[in-house]
Amino acid sequence: MAPMPQDQSPPTQSNPPSNKEDVEASRHDEENIAGFLRFLDQTGISVEEAERLYARPPVDIETFVNSDQYMNKAGTVFPAVMDELIRINSGNYVEVVFTGGIGSGKTTGALYTNAYQLYLLSCMANPHEQFGLDPASEILLIFQNKTA
C-alpha cells in the first residue's frame, strides 16, 4: 500500500463534527430523529401520514420533557408519571381527568401535557384544516383546576 500524500486525509463515510457546536447539533439531530420515531410508534401514525399532517416532525412526550431543546426537565418527573404522560399523549384520548392525592403528579401531568399539546399544534402544517375549523377561528387549550 502506497503512503498517502500529506495534504490528503483518508476517505471516510462521514466526517466527524469538527467543533463543539457541530457535536451538539449532531446530538440534537439524533435525539430528534429518535424522538420522532418514538412519536410514530406511540401514536400509531405512519411516516406518510405524519408528513401530511406536520410541517416539522414532532418528538414524543418523553423527549419533549427531558431534552434540553424543549422543556429540559430530565430527572424531574417520576417514572410512573412519565409512563402516564406517554399513555395520555398517545393520541387515544381527547380529554383527561387527573385524580389522586397531594403530590401524585396531577398538576405536573396536566401542565406538561398542555405544553406538549401546544407544541404538537405548533408542528402541524394546517391545524385548522386538521380539526375541521374555519381558518379564522380560535384554537384554545384549556387547563381547569378546582380547589377544595
C-alpha positions in Angstrom: 0.0 0.0 0.0 1.4 3.3 -1.1 1.7 6.1 1.6 -0.9 8.9 1.4 0.2 12.3 0.3 0.4 14.7 3.3 -2.3 17.1 2.0 -5.0 14.4 1.8 -6.9 12.8 4.5 -8.2 9.2 4.3 -11.7 8.9 2.8 -14.4 8.5 5.3 -18.1 7.7 5.0 -19.0 10.7 7.1 -16.8 13.4 8.6 -17.0 13.7 12.4 -18.1 17.0 13.7 -15.3 19.5 13.9 -16.3 21.7 16.8 -18.4 21.7 20.0 -21.4 23.4 18.2 -21.3 20.7 15.5 -21.2 17.9 18.1 -24.2 19.5 19.9 -26.1 19.9 16.6 -25.4 16.3 15.7 -26.6 15.1 19.1 -29.8 17.2 18.8 -30.4 15.7 15.3 -30.1 12.2 16.6 -32.3 13.0 19.6 -35.0 14.5 17.4 -34.9 11.5 15.0 -35.2 9.1 17.9 -38.0 11.2 19.4 -39.9 11.3 16.1 -39.6 7.5 15.7 -41.0 7.0 19.3 -43.8 9.5 18.4 -44.8 7.4 15.4 -44.6 4.2 17.5 -46.6 5.6 20.4 -49.3 7.3 18.2 -49.6 4.6 15.5 -49.2 7.3 12.8 -47.4 6.3 9.6 -44.5 8.3 8.3 -46.6 9.2 5.3 -49.5 10.5 7.5 -47.0 12.4 9.7 -45.5 14.1 6.6 -49.0 15.1 5.5 -50.1 16.4 9.0 -46.9 18.1 10.3 -44.8 20.9 8.8 -42.0 19.7 11.0 -41.6 16.2 12.7 -42.7 16.2 16.3 -41.0 14.3 19.0 -42.6 12.1 21.7 -43.6 13.4 25.1 -40.6 11.9 26.9 -38.1 13.7 24.5 -40.2 16.9 24.8 -40.0 16.8 28.6 -36.4 15.6 29.0 -34.4 17.2 26.1 -32.5 20.4 26.6 -34.0 21.5 23.3 -37.5 21.6 24.7 -38.5 21.6 28.4 -35.1 20.5 29.8 -36.7 18.7 32.8 -34.7 15.4 32.7 -34.9 13.7 36.1 -37.7 15.8 37.5 -40.6 13.5 36.5 -41.1 10.3 38.4 -41.1 7.2 36.1 -44.7 6.3 36.9 -45.8 9.9 36.0 -43.8 9.7 32.7 -45.5 6.4 31.9 -48.9 8.1 32.3 -47.8 11.1 30.2 -46.8 8.7 27.4 -50.2 6.9 27.7 -52.2 10.2 27.9 -50.4 11.7 24.9 -50.6 8.6 22.7 -53.4 10.1 20.6 -56.0 7.8 22.1 -57.6 10.4 24.3 -59.4 13.7 23.7 -60.0 14.5 27.4 -58.3 13.6 30.6 -59.3 14.0 34.3 -56.4 13.7 36.8 -57.3 12.5 40.3 -55.2 11.4 43.2 -53.6 12.5 46.4 -51.4 15.5 47.1 -48.1 15.1 45.3 -49.2 12.4 42.9 -48.3 14.5 39.8 -51.7 15.8 38.8 -50.6 19.4 38.2 -47.3 18.4 36.7 -49.0 15.9 34.3 -51.6 18.5 33.3 -49.1 21.3 32.7 -46.6 19.1 30.8 -49.5 17.6 28.7 -50.8 21.1 27.9 -47.4 22.3 26.9 -46.8 19.2 24.8 -50.2 19.6 23.0 -49.4 23.2 22.2 -46.0 22.0 20.8 -47.8 19.4 18.7 -50.2 22.1 17.4 -47.2 24.3 16.5 -45.7 21.4 14.5 -48.9 20.9 12.4 -49.0 22.0 8.8 -52.6 23.3 9.0 -54.2 22.7 12.4 -57.5 24.4 11.4 -57.9 22.1 8.5 -56.9 19.1 10.6 -59.6 19.8 13.1 -62.2 20.9 10.6 -62.2 24.5 11.8 -62.7 27.8 10.0 -59.3 29.3 9.4 -60.3 32.4 11.3 -61.5 30.6 14.4 -59.6 30.3 17.6 -57.9 27.1 18.9 -58.0 27.0 22.7 -56.0 24.9 25.2 -57.8 24.8 28.5 -56.4 24.0 31.9 -59.0 23.9 34.7 -58.4 23.4 38.3 -61.0 23.1 41.1 -59.5 23.5 44.6 -61.4 22.2 47.5 
